[in-house]
Amino acid sequence: MKIYLKRIFKYTFDNRSFHEILSGTYEVPRQVDKDAAHLALEMGAAVIVPEVVKKQSKFTKKAPENKVTRAKESK
């Protein structure tokens, strides 16, 4: 899941140290902690980026059929 942060988001979990996430697009499990992303979504600082699903075309290219060619008639 990707999230987009609209602005700088400051948060704390233990009331001792503050963390900061800059604005931009982030992958949740890799770049940003899951709990921090959930908190940013609750506070309205972030929105979920919809994933684009590529559709496969319904028509597929098929190989041309073998064409029978006529031989010239010999006289």
SEFIZA-3560 file (N, C-alpha, C; in Angstrom, 3 decimals):
REM SEFIZA-3560
<numar><xx>0.848</xx><yy>-1.165</yy><zz>0.000</zz><atom>N</atom></numar>
<numar><xx>0.000</xx><yy>0.000</yy><zz>0.000</zz><atom>CA</atom></numar>
<numar><xx>0.899</xx><yy>1.235</yy><zz>0.000</zz><atom>C</atom></numar>
<numar><xx>0.507</xx><yy>2.233</yy><zz>-0.771</zz><atom>N</atom></numar>
<numar><xx>1.232</xx><yy>3.490</yy><zz>-0.813</zz><atom>CA</atom></numar>
<numar><xx>0.383</xx><yy>4.575</yy><zz>-0.186</zz><atom>C</atom></numar>
<numar><xx>1.063</xx><yy>5.492</yy><zz>0.506</zz><atom>N</atom></numar>
<numar><xx>0.365</xx><yy>6.650</yy><zz>1.051</zz><atom>CA</atom></numar>
<numar><xx>1.060</xx><yy>7.912</yy><zz>0.553</zz><atom>C</atom></numar>
<numar><xx>0.295</xx><yy>8.988</yy><zz>0.474</zz><atom>N</atom></numar>
<numar><xx>0.831</xx><yy>10.277</yy><zz>0.078</zz><atom>CA</atom></numar>
<numar><xx>0.619</xx><yy>11.238</yy><zz>1.235</zz><atom>C</atom></numar>
<numar><xx>1.704</xx><yy>11.794</yy><zz>1.757</zz><atom>N</atom></numar>
<numar><xx>1.628</xx><yy>12.762</yy><zz>2.846</zz><atom>CA</atom></numar>
<numar><xx>1.518</xx><yy>14.155</yy><zz>2.250</zz><atom>C</atom></numar>
<numar><xx>0.504</xx><yy>14.887</yy><zz>2.665</zz><atom>N</atom></numar>
<numar><xx>0.261</xx><yy>16.224</yy><zz>2.148</zz><atom>CA</atom></numar>
<numar><xx>1.241</xx><yy>17.237</yy><zz>2.734</zz><atom>C</atom></numar>
<numar><xx>1.622</xx><yy>17.028</yy><zz>3.991</zz><atom>N</atom></numar>
<numar><xx>2.497</xx><yy>17.969</yy><zz>4.681</zz><atom>CA</atom></numar>
<numar><xx>3.425</xx><yy>17.181</yy><zz>5.613</zz><atom>C</atom></numar>
<numar><xx>4.349</xx><yy>17.898</yy><zz>6.248</zz><atom>N</atom></numar>
<numar><xx>5.249</xx><yy>17.252</yy><zz>7.208</zz><atom>CA</atom></numar>
<numar><xx>4.410</xx><yy>16.747</yy><zz>8.376</zz><atom>C</atom></numar>
<numar><xx>4.668</xx><yy>15.509</yy><zz>8.774</zz><atom>N</atom></numar>
<numar><xx>3.892</xx><yy>14.884</yy><zz>9.841</zz><atom>CA</atom></numar>
<numar><xx>4.818</xx><yy>14.539</yy><zz>10.991</zz><atom>C</atom></numar>
<numar><xx>4.540</xx><yy>15.103</yy><zz>12.174</zz><atom>N</atom></numar>
<numar><xx>5.324</xx><yy>14.815</yy><zz>13.377</zz><atom>CA</atom></numar>
<numar><xx>4.470</xx><yy>13.961</yy><zz>14.304</zz><atom>C</atom></numar>
<numar><xx>5.084</xx><yy>12.911</yy><zz>14.859</zz><atom>N</atom></numar>
<numar><xx>4.340</xx><yy>12.013</yy><zz>15.739</zz><atom>CA</atom></numar>
<numar><xx>5.257</xx><yy>11.461</yy><zz>16.817</zz><atom>C</atom></numar>
<numar><xx>4.639</xx><yy>10.904</yy><zz>17.863</zz><atom>N</atom></numar>
<numar><xx>5.369</xx><yy>10.249</yy><zz>18.937</zz><atom>CA</atom></numar>
<numar><xx>4.554</xx><yy>9.063</yy><zz>19.423</zz><atom>C</atom></numar>
<numar><xx>5.241</xx><yy>8.028</yy><zz>19.884</zz><atom>N</atom></numar>
<numar><xx>4.578</xx><yy>6.858</yy><zz>20.446</zz><atom>CA</atom></numar>
<numar><xx>4.855</xx><yy>6.713</yy><zz>21.947</zz><atom>C</atom></numar>
<numar><xx>6.008</xx><yy>7.185</yy><zz>22.388</zz><atom>N</atom></numar>
<numar><xx>6.409</xx><yy>6.956</yy><zz>23.778</zz><atom>CA</atom></numar>
<numar><xx>6.505</xx><yy>8.230</yy><zz>24.607</zz><atom>C</atom></numar>
<numar><xx>6.086</xx><yy>9.377</yy><zz>24.094</zz><atom>N</atom></numar>
<numar><xx>6.119</xx><yy>10.677</yy><zz>24.768</zz><atom>CA</atom></numar>
<numar><xx>7.525</xx><yy>11.127</yy><zz>25.156</zz><atom>C</atom></numar>
<numar><xx>8.540</xx><yy>10.546</yy><zz>24.543</zz><atom>N</atom></numar>
<numar><xx>9.918</xx><yy>10.968</yy><zz>24.791</zz><atom>CA</atom></numar>
<numar><xx>10.577</xx><yy>11.480</yy><zz>23.528</zz><atom>C</atom></numar>
<numar><xx>10.416</xx><yy>10.717</yy><zz>22.457</zz><atom>N</atom></numar>
<numar><xx>11.074</xx><yy>11.100</yy><zz>21.209</zz><atom>CA</atom></numar>
<numar><xx>10.025</xx><yy>11.383</yy><zz>20.140</zz><atom>C</atom></numar>
<numar><xx>10.280</xx><yy>12.421</yy><zz>19.374</zz><atom>N</atom></numar>
<numar><xx>9.380</xx><yy>12.790</yy><zz>18.287</zz><atom>CA</atom></numar>
<numar><xx>9.993</xx><yy>12.353</yy><zz>16.964</zz><atom>C</atom></numar>
<numar><xx>9.160</xx><yy>11.878</yy><zz>16.083</zz><atom>N</atom></numar>
<numar><xx>9.593</xx><yy>11.466</yy><zz>14.751</zz><atom>CA</atom></numar>
<numar><xx>8.919</xx><yy>12.364</yy><zz>13.730</zz><atom>C</atom></numar>
<numar><xx>9.532</xx><yy>12.468</yy><zz>12.576</zz><atom>N</atom></numar>
<numar><xx>9.024</xx><yy>13.356</yy><zz>11.543</zz><atom>CA</atom></numar>
<numar><xx>9.086</xx><yy>12.646</yy><zz>10.197</zz><atom>C</atom></numar>
<numar><xx>8.016</xx><yy>12.764</yy><zz>9.416</zz><atom>N</atom></numar>
<numar><xx>7.978</xx><yy>12.215</yy><zz>8.061</zz><atom>CA</atom></numar>
<numar><xx>7.724</xx><yy>13.382</yy><zz>7.122</zz><atom>C</atom></numar>
<numar><xx>8.575</xx><yy>13.543</yy><zz>6.133</zz><atom>N</atom></numar>
<numar><xx>8.423</xx><yy>14.620</yy><zz>5.164</zz><atom>CA</atom></numar>
<numar><xx>7.307</xx><yy>14.302</yy><zz>4.180</zz><atom>C</atom></numar>
<numar><xx>6.821</xx><yy>15.318</yy><zz>3.494</zz><atom>N</atom></numar>
<numar><xx>5.744</xx><yy>15.106</yy><zz>2.526</zz><atom>CA</atom></numar>
<numar><xx>6.271</xx><yy>14.339</yy><zz>1.322</zz><atom>C</atom></numar>
<numar><xx>5.400</xx><yy>13.532</yy><zz>0.714</zz><atom>N</atom></numar>
<numar><xx>5.788</xx><yy>12.726</yy><zz>-0.434</zz><atom>CA</atom></numar>
<numar><xx>5.029</xx><yy>11.412</yy><zz>-0.443</zz><atom>C</atom></numar>
<numar><xx>5.401</xx><yy>10.528</yy><zz>-1.351</zz><atom>N</atom></numar>
<numar><xx>4.762</xx><yy>9.225</yy><zz>-1.487</zz><atom>CA</atom></numar>
<numar><xx>5.679</xx><yy>8.155</yy><zz>-0.895</zz><atom>C</atom></numar>
<numar><xx>5.089</xx><yy>7.271</yy><zz>-0.073</zz><atom>N</atom></numar>
<numar><xx>5.870</xx><yy>6.248</yy><zz>0.620</zz><atom>CA</atom></numar>
<numar><xx>5.181</xx><yy>4.888</yy><zz>0.532</zz><atom>C</atom></numar>
<numar><xx>6.000</xx><yy>3.827</yy><zz>0.493</zz><atom>N</atom></numar>
<numar><xx>5.514</xx><yy>2.452</yy><zz>0.623</zz><atom>CA</atom></numar>
<numar><xx>5.382</xx><yy>2.177</yy><zz>2.112</zz><atom>C</atom></numar>
<numar><xx>4.233</xx><yy>1.662</yy><zz>2.527</zz><atom>N</atom></numar>
<numar><xx>3.978</xx><yy>1.533</yy><zz>3.963</zz><atom>CA</atom></numar>
<numar><xx>4.857</xx><yy>0.491</yy><zz>4.643</zz><atom>C</atom></numar>
<numar><xx>4.924</xx><yy>-0.748</yy><zz>4.235</zz><atom>N</atom></numar>
<numar><xx>5.744</xx><yy>-1.655</yy><zz>5.054</zz><atom>CA</atom></numar>
<numar><xx>7.243</xx><yy>-1.406</yy><zz>4.925</zz><atom>C</atom></numar>
<numar><xx>7.695</xx><yy>-0.851</yy><zz>3.804</zz><atom>N</atom></numar>
<numar><xx>9.132</xx><yy>-0.701</yy><zz>3.576</zz><atom>CA</atom></numar>
<numar><xx>9.674</xx><yy>0.626</yy><zz>4.103</zz><atom>C</atom></numar>
<numar><xx>9.101</xx><yy>1.738</yy><zz>3.642</zz><atom>N</atom></numar>
<numar><xx>9.687</xx><yy>3.041</yy><zz>3.934</zz><atom>CA</atom></numar>
<numar><xx>9.129</xx><yy>3.688</yy><zz>5.200</zz><atom>C</atom></numar>
<numar><xx>7.891</xx><yy>3.412</yy><zz>5.531</zz><atom>N</atom></numar>
<numar><xx>7.248</xx><yy>4.012</yy><zz>6.699</zz><atom>CA</atom></numar>
<numar><xx>6.678</xx><yy>2.892</yy><zz>7.555</zz><atom>C</atom></numar>
<numar><xx>6.771</xx><yy>3.060</yy><zz>8.864</zz><atom>N</atom></numar>
<numar><xx>6.230</xx><yy>2.084</yy><zz>9.792</zz><atom>CA</atom></numar>
<numar><xx>4.705</xx><yy>2.003</yy><zz>9.650</zz><atom>C</atom></numar>
<numar><xx>4.177</xx><yy>0.814</yy><zz>9.835</zz><atom>N</atom></numar>
<numar><xx>2.736</xx><yy>0.576</yy><zz>9.683</zz><atom>CA</atom></numar>
<numar><xx>1.922</xx><yy>1.407</yy><zz>10.671</zz><atom>C</atom></numar>
<numar><xx>2.371</xx><yy>1.473</yy><zz>11.922</zz><atom>N</atom></numar>
<numar><xx>1.650</xx><yy>2.238</yy><zz>12.936</zz><atom>CA</atom></numar>
<numar><xx>1.692</xx><yy>3.737</yy><zz>12.653</zz><atom>C</atom></numar>
<numar><xx>2.822</xx><yy>4.218</yy><zz>12.168</zz><atom>N</atom></numar>
<numar><xx>2.944</xx><yy>5.640</yy><zz>11.843</zz><atom>CA</atom></numar>
<numar><xx>2.053</xx><yy>5.997</yy><zz>10.664</zz><atom>C</atom></numar>
<numar><xx>1.962</xx><yy>5.111</yy><zz>9.680</zz><atom>N</atom></numar>
<numar><xx>1.094</xx><yy>5.364</yy><zz>8.529</zz><atom>CA</atom></numar>
<numar><xx>-0.369</xx><yy>5.371</yy><zz>8.942</zz><atom>C</atom></numar>
<numar><xx>-0.741</xx><yy>4.462</yy><zz>9.835</zz><atom>N</atom></numar>
<numar><xx>-2.123</xx><yy>4.418</yy><zz>10.322</zz><atom>CA</atom></numar>
<numar><xx>-2.460</xx><yy>5.700</yy><zz>11.089</zz><atom>C</atom></numar>
<numar><xx>-1.533</xx><yy>6.179</yy><zz>11.887</zz><atom>N</atom></numar>
<numar><xx>-1.732</xx><yy>7.408</yy><zz>12.644</zz><atom>CA</atom></numar>
<numar><xx>-1.860</xx><yy>8.613</yy><zz>11.708</zz><atom>C</atom></numar>
<numar><xx>-1.046</xx><yy>8.659</yy><zz>10.667</zz><atom>N</atom></numar>
<numar><xx>-1.110</xx><yy>9.765</yy><zz>9.705</zz><atom>CA</atom></numar>
<numar><xx>-2.441</xx><yy>9.755</yy><zz>8.958</zz><atom>C</atom></numar>
<numar><xx>-2.946</xx><yy>8.568</yy><zz>8.638</zz><atom>N</atom></numar>
<numar><xx>-4.245</xx><yy>8.476</yy><zz>7.967</zz><atom>CA</atom></numar>
<numar><xx>-5.373</xx><yy>8.928</yy><zz>8.883</zz><atom>C</atom></numar>
<numar><xx>-5.301</xx><yy>8.574</yy><zz>10.162</zz><atom>N</atom></numar>
<numar><xx>-6.330</xx><yy>8.989</yy><zz>11.115</zz><atom>CA</atom></numar>
<numar><xx>-6.346</xx><yy>10.492</yy><zz>11.328</zz><atom>C</atom></numar>
<numar><xx>-5.171</xx><yy>11.099</yy><zz>11.356</zz><atom>N</atom></numar>
<numar><xx>-5.071</xx><yy>12.538</yy><zz>11.609</zz><atom>CA</atom></numar>
<numar><xx>-5.341</xx><yy>13.375</yy><zz>10.357</zz><atom>C</atom></numar>
<numar><xx>-5.468</xx><yy>12.725</yy><zz>9.206</zz><atom>N</atom></numar>
<numar><xx>-5.774</xx><yy>13.456</yy><zz>7.981</zz><atom>CA</atom></numar>
<numar><xx>-4.567</xx><yy>14.041</yy><zz>7.292</zz><atom>C</atom></numar>
<numar><xx>-3.378</xx><yy>13.650</yy><zz>7.701</zz><atom>N</atom></numar>
<numar><xx>-2.166</xx><yy>14.163</yy><zz>7.073</zz><atom>CA</atom></numar>
<numar><xx>-1.798</xx><yy>13.374</yy><zz>5.828</zz><atom>C</atom></numar>
<numar><xx>-2.405</xx><yy>12.207</yy><zz>5.647</zz><atom>N</atom></numar>
<numar><xx>-2.047</xx><yy>11.344</yy><zz>4.514</zz><atom>CA</atom></numar>
<numar><xx>-3.307</xx><yy>10.794</yy><zz>3.862</zz><atom>C</atom></numar>
<numar><xx>-3.144</xx><yy>10.419</yy><zz>2.596</zz><atom>N</atom></numar>
<numar><xx>-4.210</xx><yy>9.747</yy><zz>1.855</zz><atom>CA</atom></numar>
<numar><xx>-3.613</xx><yy>8.511</yy><zz>1.198</zz><atom>C</atom></numar>
<numar><xx>-4.459</xx><yy>7.534</yy><zz>0.954</zz><atom>N</atom></numar>
<numar><xx>-4.017</xx><yy>6.296</yy><zz>0.300</zz><atom>CA</atom></numar>
<numar><xx>-3.960</xx><yy>6.527</yy><zz>-1.197</zz><atom>C</atom></numar>
<numar><xx>-2.856</xx><yy>6.129</yy><zz>-1.811</zz><atom>N</atom></numar>
<numar><xx>-2.693</xx><yy>6.248</yy><zz>-3.259</zz><atom>CA</atom></numar>
<numar><xx>-3.303</xx><yy>5.006</yy><zz>-3.898</zz><atom>C</atom></numar>
<numar><xx>-4.300</xx><yy>5.166</yy><zz>-4.786</zz><atom>N</atom></numar>
<numar><xx>-4.886</xx><yy>3.980</yy><zz>-5.413</zz><atom>CA</atom></numar>
<numar><xx>-3.885</xx><yy>3.318</yy><zz>-6.356</zz><atom>C</atom></numar>
<numar><xx>-3.868</xx><yy>1.999</yy><zz>-6.325</zz><atom>N</atom></numar>
<numar><xx>-2.965</xx><yy>1.246</yy><zz>-7.192</zz><atom>CA</atom></numar>
<numar><xx>-3.583</xx><yy>1.120</yy><zz>-8.567</zz><atom>C</atom></numar>
<numar><xx>-2.783</xx><yy>1.338</yy><zz>-9.586</zz><atom>N</atom></numar>
<numar><xx>-3.248</xx><yy>1.249</yy><zz>-10.962</zz><atom>CA</atom></numar>
<numar><xx>-3.084</xx><yy>-0.192</yy><zz>-11.432</zz><atom>C</atom></numar>
<numar><xx>-4.180</xx><yy>-0.778</yy><zz>-11.860</zz><atom>N</atom></numar>
<numar><xx>-4.145</xx><yy>-2.148</yy><zz>-12.351</zz><atom>CA</atom></numar>
<numar><xx>-4.174</xx><yy>-2.096</yy><zz>-13.868</zz><atom>C</atom></numar>
<numar><xx>-3.160</xx><yy>-2.682</yy><zz>-14.473</zz><atom>N</atom></numar>
<numar><xx>-3.098</xx><yy>-2.689</yy><zz>-15.930</zz><atom>CA</atom></numar>
<numar><xx>-4.000</xx><yy>-3.787</yy><zz>-16.462</zz><atom>C</atom></numar>
<numar><xx>-4.891</xx><yy>-3.402</yy><zz>-17.365</zz><atom>N</atom></numar>
<numar><xx>-5.792</xx><yy>-4.382</yy><zz>-17.959</zz><atom>CA</atom></numar>
<numar><xx>-5.132</xx><yy>-5.011</yy><zz>-19.174</zz><atom>C</atom></numar>
<numar><xx>-5.301</xx><yy>-6.300</yy><zz>-19.292</zz><atom>N</atom></numar>
<numar><xx>-4.782</xx><yy>-6.980</yy><zz>-20.463</zz><atom>CA</atom></numar>
<numar><xx>-5.812</xx><yy>-6.856</yy><zz>-21.572</zz><atom>C</atom></numar>
<numar><xx>-5.333</xx><yy>-6.710</yy><zz>-22.778</zz><atom>N</atom></numar>
<numar><xx>-6.261</xx><yy>-6.572</yy><zz>-23.888</zz><atom>CA</atom></numar>
<numar><xx>-7.002</xx><yy>-7.883</yy><zz>-24.111</zz><atom>C</atom></numar>
<numar><xx>-8.255</xx><yy>-7.759</yy><zz>-24.521</zz><atom>N</atom></numar>
<numar><xx>-9.070</xx><yy>-8.948</yy><zz>-24.739</zz><atom>CA</atom></numar>
<numar><xx>-8.654</xx><yy>-9.672</yy><zz>-26.010</zz><atom>C</atom></numar>
<numar><xx>-8.148</xx><yy>-8.907</yy><zz>-26.959</zz><atom>N</atom></numar>
<numar><xx>-7.749</xx><yy>-9.501</yy><zz>-28.229</zz><atom>CA</atom></numar>
<numar><xx>-6.268</xx><yy>-9.816</yy><zz>-28.195</zz><atom>C</atom></numar>
<numar><xx>-5.953</xx><yy>-11.019</yy><zz>-28.594</zz><atom>N</atom></numar>
<numar><xx>-4.551</xx><yy>-11.416</yy><zz>-28.651</zz><atom>CA</atom></numar>
<numar><xx>-4.188</xx><yy>-11.668</yy><zz>-30.102</zz><atom>C</atom></numar>
<numar><xx>-2.947</xx><yy>-11.434</yy><zz>-30.410</zz><atom>N</atom></numar>
<numar><xx>-2.482</xx><yy>-11.662</yy><zz>-31.764</zz><atom>CA</atom></numar>
<numar><xx>-2.342</xx><yy>-13.149</yy><zz>-32.005</zz><atom>C</atom></numar>
<numar><xx>-2.876</xx><yy>-13.592</yy><zz>-33.088</zz><atom>N</atom></numar>
<numar><xx>-2.744</xx><yy>-15.006</yy><zz>-33.440</zz><atom>CA</atom></numar>
<numar><xx>-1.847</xx><yy>-15.131</yy><zz>-34.661</zz><atom>C</atom></numar>
<numar><xx>-1.192</xx><yy>-16.257</yy><zz>-34.760</zz><atom>N</atom></numar>
<numar><xx>-0.346</xx><yy>-16.497</yy><zz>-35.920</zz><atom>CA</atom></numar>
<numar><xx>-1.238</xx><yy>-16.683</yy><zz>-37.141</zz><atom>C</atom></numar>
<numar><xx>-0.813</xx><yy>-16.184</yy><zz>-38.291</zz><atom>N</atom></numar>
<numar><xx>-1.643</xx><yy>-16.354</yy><zz>-39.489</zz><atom>CA</atom></numar>
<numar><xx>-1.752</xx><yy>-17.832</yy><zz>-39.866</zz><atom>C</atom></numar>
<numar><xx>-2.906</xx><yy>-18.199</yy><zz>-40.376</zz><atom>N</atom></numar>
<numar><xx>-3.103</xx><yy>-19.596</yy><zz>-40.774</zz><atom>CA</atom></numar>
<numar><xx>-2.255</xx><yy>-19.902</yy><zz>-42.005</zz><atom>C</atom></numar>
<numar><xx>-1.907</xx><yy>-21.159</yy><zz>-42.139</zz><atom>N</atom></numar>
<numar><xx>-1.148</xx><yy>-21.571</yy><zz>-43.320</zz><atom>CA</atom></numar>
<numar><xx>-2.055</xx><yy>-21.463</yy><zz>-44.530</zz><atom>C</atom></numar>
<numar><xx>-1.601</xx><yy>-20.711</yy><zz>-45.518</zz><atom>N</atom></numar>
<numar><xx>-2.414</xx><yy>-20.522</yy><zz>-46.714</zz><atom>CA</atom></numar>
<numar><xx>-1.948</xx><yy>-21.492</yy><zz>-47.785</zz><atom>C</atom></numar>
<numar><xx>-2.901</xx><yy>-22.087</yy><zz>-48.456</zz><atom>N</atom></numar>
<numar><xx>-2.586</xx><yy>-23.019</yy><zz>-49.535</zz><atom>CA</atom></numar>
<numar><xx>-2.467</xx><yy>-22.204</yy><zz>-50.819</zz><atom>C</atom></numar>
<numar><xx>-1.360</xx><yy>-22.357</yy><zz>-51.497</zz><atom>N</atom></numar>
<numar><xx>-1.191</xx><yy>-21.629</yy><zz>-52.753</zz><atom>CA</atom></numar>
<numar><xx>-1.399</xx><yy>-22.611</yy><zz>-53.907</zz><atom>C</atom></numar>
<numar><xx>-2.017</xx><yy>-22.118</yy><zz>-54.932</zz><atom>N</atom></numar>
<numar><xx>-2.250</xx><yy>-22.976</yy><zz>-56.115</zz><atom>CA</atom></numar>
<numar><xx>-1.026</xx><yy>-22.968</yy><zz>-57.018</zz><atom>C</atom></numar>
<numar><xx>-0.737</xx><yy>-24.137</yy><zz>-57.520</zz><atom>N</atom></numar>
<numar><xx>0.367</xx><yy>-24.248</yy><zz>-58.478</zz><atom>CA</atom></numar>
<numar><xx>-0.161</xx><yy>-23.904</yy><zz>-59.852</zz><atom>C</atom></numar>
<numar><xx>0.669</xx><yy>-23.310</yy><zz>-60.681</zz><atom>N</atom></numar>
<numar><xx>0.250</xx><yy>-22.970</yy><zz>-62.045</zz><atom>CA</atom></numar>
<numar><xx>0.019</xx><yy>-24.249</yy><zz>-62.816</zz><atom>C</atom></numar>
<numar><xx>-1.049</xx><yy>-24.217</yy><zz>-63.591</zz><atom>N</atom></numar>
<numar><xx>-1.340</xx><yy>-25.415</yy><zz>-64.410</zz><atom>CA</atom></numar>
<numar><xx>-0.342</xx><yy>-25.526</yy><zz>-65.526</zz><atom>C</atom></numar>
<numar><xx>0.188</xx><yy>-26.707</yy><zz>-65.731</zz><atom>N</atom></numar>
<numar><xx>1.132</xx><yy>-26.919</yy><zz>-66.826</zz><atom>CA</atom></numar>
<numar><xx>0.371</xx><yy>-27.364</yy><zz>-68.070</zz><atom>C</atom></numar>
<numar><xx>0.802</xx><yy>-26.926</yy><zz>-69.210</zz><atom>N</atom></numar>
<numar><xx>0.121</xx><yy>-27.264</yy><zz>-70.449</zz><atom>CA</atom></numar>
<numar><xx>0.745</xx><yy>-28.419</yy><zz>-71.141</zz><atom>C</atom></numar>
//
